[in-house]
Amino acid sequence: MKLDVALFRYISKDEFRVLIAIEIGCRNHEFVPVPLIESIAKISRGSTFKLIQMCLRNKLVVHENKAYDGYRLSYLGYDFLALRTFIMRGSIIGVGRRLGVGKESDVHFAQGPNGEVLALKLHRLGRISFRNIKNSRDYLKHRQHASWQYMARLAAAKEYAYMKALADQGYPVPQPLDLNRHCVLMSYIEAVPMFHLRNVVGPEILIEKCFKLLVRLAKGGIIHGDFNEFNLLVSKDMDVTLIDFPQIVSFAHPNAEMYFDRDSISIVEFFRKRCNYEVEDPPTFKTVHSEIQANDEEEQQQVVVEGVGKDEDDLLLAAHGTGLEEFVDVASDEEAENDDTTRGNKSVEDSVADESGAVFEGLVPEEGISALGEDVVDDEKVEAQEDPVAEPVEKGGDGVPAADDEETESSESDVAPGEIKVSTGGRKVRRRATAQDARKNLQKQHKAKPAKANNQKVKDLRKAKHDVKEYMRDG
């Protein structure tokens, strides 16, 4: 799904209210029923229907009408909610063309408030990953489906946490700037992916830098898990920058040896096939482990990451599977179609020069940031509130599906394992209406007295009857 940012400035604040209501309802619904959307968004029934149809026309939501009339967010709708938050925070003012796309993420150019060039990564973990979750282990417990929104948000949170920890300790990684939902905003690196390179002068220098970084990560207590030519950026000065961190595992992981040796072999195979250069004595897990044990008395600087638990790591690893992520460069549609023929034998300098010249699409409306909707509930307040709970009813009764006992009795951690609970800080939070409250309101509306007839029509009818009687009397 391409990110069409040209549509963003025309989305009204009421449409954003509907999108946020659907997002909240998706915490315990695969498709959110319309009465629940009305109660959460606090918009009248007629207006809600029009707004939903407008969102559906713009491909911001997906509709299903099998057991009941329900909606869920599309990739584009979820992207717009994250972009709106970035703009309200003042993190970005525009988004440019797509820089790259992989199986599980899209990367776009972005423009900061001072005109600086940034990189915006949007995680798409739900594209092909859920089959790996179901085939690997029963990570879903009693749940019948996995929310791609939750999986993408979890991958973004893990990447942001590790990127920040590595950047603070001086590792060559992009500088993380902001995080919201499934999007990570980071600094832009003037470099190209290593798989772009055709002619490498002195490949042994680049190989040495790659292996030094791999060993340094291991001595810091982590293994990248996807250390290959697709996730290594090379600058004009042959400096190496590491990207893409959702598959990172601890050095004490049960499969750490397999992950580390796979990363090492990926670099060896790349230079053997691309540069016809045979690497002698590449680092292995056993050799690095021996060095760590030999220097156990010396103080090792460990990478400490907070907020990412073991359950979340296992869930993401199952989603990614064992295959390496393929990166497809889409600097432009025309270049993507003729990718193999146009690059030829390019050097690092030529490849970096091709990445320049990003054109940005402004996101802020002419009326200013306030036009995005000041009265819309802030994301932090939404996270602090309780999830809406729909009471189980018979299928087709009031448009709300029947729910399993286990699902309705599940706690917050079961609905979104690993989600950080935010304290309200003592401020009053208005209780959100449930689906049962919405049904009661609808019943009251149906029992209400019908509107009085138009007085003018009644007068005209009486006058017509009177004229007929007068005519019959005179006749």
N, C-alpha and C positions, 0 to 999 in steps of 0.2 A: 504494500500500500504506500504510494507516494505521498509525501507531505505537501499538500497544496496550501501554502501559507497565504496565497492571494485571497482566499476565502475568509481568513481569520478576522480581518478588520470589519467584516459585515455581520458577524455573529452578535446578536443582541444580548443584553444582560439577562433577559428572561430565558433565552435559549441556554445560556450557561447555567442558570438555576436548574433547568431540566436535566442537563448533562450531569451536574453534581448529584441530583436526586437519583439518577440511574446508577451512578457510580456507587453511592451509598447502598442502594438496594441490591447491587450485585454481590455484596458481602455474603448474603445468604440466599441469593436467588441466581440461577443461571440466566433467566430472563425475568425482568422486573415487571410485575403487573401494573397496569395503568392506575388503578386506585392508589397503590402505594406511591407511585410517582407524584400523584396529585397531593397526597398528604405530606410528603417530604418537601416538595418544592413550594408548598403554600401558595399555589396558583389555582384559580378557578378551573372547573372541569372543561369548559369550552376553550379557554385559552390554552390549557395544557395540551389538548388534542391538536390544536393548530401549531403549537410550538414543536410537538413531537413530529408532526408531519413535515415541518420545515427542516428539522434535524435529519429526518429520514431522507428527504430530498437531497440534502447536502452530504449524505453518506456519513453522518456523524454517529448514527445508531444503526442497529440491526434489529429487524422485526421478526417475530415468530408468533403464529396464531394457530397452534395445534391444540394443546389442551386449554390454553387461555391466551389472552391478548397481552403479550409481553415484549419488552425491549431490553437490549444490552448495548454497551458502548462498542463502537468500532475502533480500529487502530487510530483513525483520524480524530475521532471524538476524544479519545484519551490523550492524544498528542496536543490537542487544543487546550485541554484543561491544564496540562503541564506548562505549555507556553504562556498561558494567561497568568499563571503563578509567577513565572520568571519575570514577566513584564511588570507585574504589580510590585515585585521586589526590587525592580530596577537592575536586574542582572543582564538583560539583553533588550535591544530595541529592534532587531531585525534578524531574519534567517535567510541564508543564501542557498545556493545550489547544493545538491547532494554530493558529498565528498567520497563516500564509499558505502557499500552495502554488503552485508554478510548474511549467513543463514539466520542469525539471531539478533541482528542489530542494523541500524542505519545511522550514518554519520553525516551531519550537515554543517556547512559553514554557518557561523552566527556572528552577530555584531554586538559588541559591548556598548555600554552607555557613553563611553568616550571615543567610540569609533574603532576600537581595537578588534582584531579578528580572533574569534574563538571557535571552538569545536563543540558541537552539540550531538551527543550520542543518544539515540532512542532505541531501547531494547525491545526486540520482537521475539521473546523467548517462546511464545506460543505457536510459532509457525509450524515447526516440525518436531518439537521436543516432547510432547505429551505421550507419544507412543513409547518413548524411552522410559518415562516414569512408570507406566503401567507394566512394561515388560521387565524392568529391572527389579523393583521391589514394590511392596504395597505401601508406598509413601502416602497415599491418599486416605489411609485408614478406612473409616466407614463412609467417606464422601463418595458420591457418584461421579463427580467431575472435578477437574482442577481449573481454577480461574487463571487465565492467561494474564490478567491484570496483576494478580498477586505474584505470579512467577516472574513477570518482567520487573515489577517493583522490587522484588527481592534481589534479582540479579543486579539492578542498578545500585541498590543500597550496599551490596557486598563490594561491587567495583569501586564505589566512591570511598568506602571505608579503607580498603586496601591501598587505593591510590593515594589517599591522604597520608596514611601511615608511611608509605614508601617515600613520598615526596618530602615529608618532614625529616626523614633520615638520609636524604641526599641521593636517593636512587634516581636514575635517569628515566623518569616517568612524567607525563603531563601533569600540570598543576590543577587539581580539582577546585572548582569555583563554586558550584551550587548543585543541589540535588532536589528533584521533585518527582514523585511518582516513579515512572520508568525512565526518566531522562537524567543524564549527567552532563553538566556544563563544565568544560575544561579548557585549558589554554591550548592554542593551536601551535603545533610544532612544524617548523619549516623543514620538512623532510618527506620522504616517500617510503612506502612499504618496500621491504627488501626484495620481494619477489618481482618488483619492477626492473631490477638491475639486470643488465645484459653483459656489459663490460666492466669488470672490477679489477682495477690496477692494485696489485698486492693484496690478494684475497686473504692471505695469512693474517694481516693486521685486523681485518674485519672479523675473521673467525676467532682470533684471540679475544677481542672485545666481547663477542657474544658469549664465549665460554666463561670469561671472567664474571660477566653479569649473572650467568646461570649459577655458577658456584657461589657467588656472593649472596644470592637469594637463598640458596640452600643453607649457608652458614648463618643467615638471618632467621632460619627456622621455617621457611616456606618454599614451596615448589610451584612454579607458574602453572604447569599442567597443559599449556598450549603454546609453548615456546617454539615458534617456527617463523618462517619468512613472512607470513601474513600478519604477524603481530609484532614485528620489529621494524622500526622506522630508521632510515639512514639519512643523515644530513650531508651537505656538501663537504663538510670537514670529516666525514666518515665517523661521526658520533652516532651511537646506537641509543634509541629510545624505545622503551617497552610499553605496550598498550594491552588492553583487553584482559581483565582480571577476574571474571566470574568463576573460572575453573581452578583458582588457586587452592592448594591444599597444604596442610601442615607437613613439616618434615617427618613428623611422627605418625603420619597417616599409615594405615595398614598396607595400602598400595603405593606408598611413596616411591619405592624403588622402580616400579613400573612407570610411574609418571615422569620421574627424573630421567631415566634411561630413554624414554620415548622422546622427551624434549631434546636430549643430546643427539640422538640419532636423526632427528628432523633437521638439525643444522648440518650434520655430516652429509646427509643425502642431498640437501639443497646445493651445497657447493660442489658435490661430486657431479650432479647432473647439469647444473647451470654453468659452472666455471671449470669443469673437468679437473677438479682439485681434490686429491685424496687427503683426508685429515688423518693424521697419525696420533694415536693415543688420546682419544677424546675422553673427557671426564665421565666417570660412572658414579652411580650411587654409592657403591662400596668404597671407592677411593675417597670420595668426599666425606663419607661417614667416618672413615678411619682418621682423616685429618681433623675432624671435629673432636673425636675422642682423644687424639693425641694432644690437642690444644685445649683440653677441657678445663684446665686450671686457669687459662687466660679468659678474660672477660669477653664474651661474644655479644655483639649488639643485636638483640632480637627484635623482630618486627612485631609490635603489639597492636592488635586490632580489637576494638570493642564493638559490641552490637551484632556480631555474626556468630550464631551458635552452631553446634554440630548438626542439628536437625536440618537447618537451612542449608548448610554445606552439602549434606547428603542429597537433599532434594534437588539442588542445582546441578550437582554432578550427575545425577540420574537424568535430568533434563537434557544436559549436554551430550550424554552418551560417551562413547569411547572414541568416536571419530574426531578428526581435526576439523576445525571450522574453516571453510573456504571463503576467501575474501574476493569479491568481484569489484573491480574499480569501475565506477560510473561517473567519472568527472563530467561527462556530458553524454547524451543519448547517442550522438553521432560517433563519439570516440569509443563508446562501449560496443557498438556494432562492429567496428573495425579494430578491435583491441590488438590482435596479434599482428596485424599488418602495419599499423601506423607507428608502433613503438620502435620496431626494428632493434638495432643495437644501440641503445641509449646509455649514456653515462649517468652518474648521479646528478651532475649539474643540470643536464637536459631534463631529467625527470622532475627535479625540484622546480625548474622554470615552468613546466607545464601545469603545476598546481596553483600558480598565482592567478590573480584576477578574479576574485570571487565577487559576484554581484548579489546584493542583499535586497530582500523584500521587506519593507517596513511593516511592522505589526501594530503599531500604536495608531488608533483612529485619529481623524482630524480633531475630534473633540477632546482628545487627550486621554490619559489613563483612566480618568473617572468614568469615561464612556463604557469601560468594560464592566462596570457594575460595582459600585461601592457598597451597595446593600446586600451583595451576595455573601453568603457565609464564608469566612476565611477557612483555608484548608486546615490550619492548626486547630480551630474550634471544631471543625467537622470531625477530625480525628479524636478529639477529646470526648465527643458525645457517644452515647450508647448506640449500638447498631439497631436498626429497625427490625422488629420481630413480627412476622406474619403468622396469625393464628391458623392452625390447620383446619380446613373446611373441606366439604365434599367437592370433587372435581367439577368445575363448571357452575358452581353455585353462585358465586359473586365475582367470577373472573380471577379468583386467587387459587392456586393449585394446592392440593393436599400435601403436607410435609411429613417426612418420616419422624418418628419419635426421637430417634438418635440425633437427627439433624437439629430439631427444635430445642433439645435439651443440651446441645453442645455449648461449650463455653466460648469466650472470646478467643482463647488460644487455639481452640479447635478450628474455628472459622478462619483465622489468619495466624497460623503458628509463627512465633517469632516477632510478631508485630509489637512495636514499642508503645506502651500506654502513656499517654500524655496527661499530666495532671491539669485540672482546670484552674489551679491557683486560688481557689476560694471564690471565684466569680460564679454568678448564677448562670446556669445553662438551661435553656428552655427544653422541656421534654418533647421529643419528636413523636408525632402521632403514629400509631401502628396501623396495620391494615384493618384491624377490628374497629378502630375509631373511624376510619374512612368508610367502612360499610355502614356504621351507625349514621354518619352524616348523610350518606346517600338515601338511607331509609327515611330520614327526616324530610329530605327534599321531596321524595315520592309522596309522603303523607301530607305535604303542604297543600293548602287550598289553591285551586286554580285561579289565575288572574281574572279580574272582572272584565266583562266585555267592554268594547269601546262605546262610550256614551253616545257619540254621534250616530253610530250604526243603529243603536236602539231607537233613537229619536226618528231616524229616517224610516225604520220599519213601522213604528207606531203611526207616523204621518201617512204612510201608504195604506195601512189598514183603515184609518179614518177616512181617507179619500174614497176608498172602495165602498164603505158603508154609506157615505153621503151620496155617491153616484147611484147605488141601489135604491136608496130612499127616494131620490128625485125621479127615478125611472118608474 
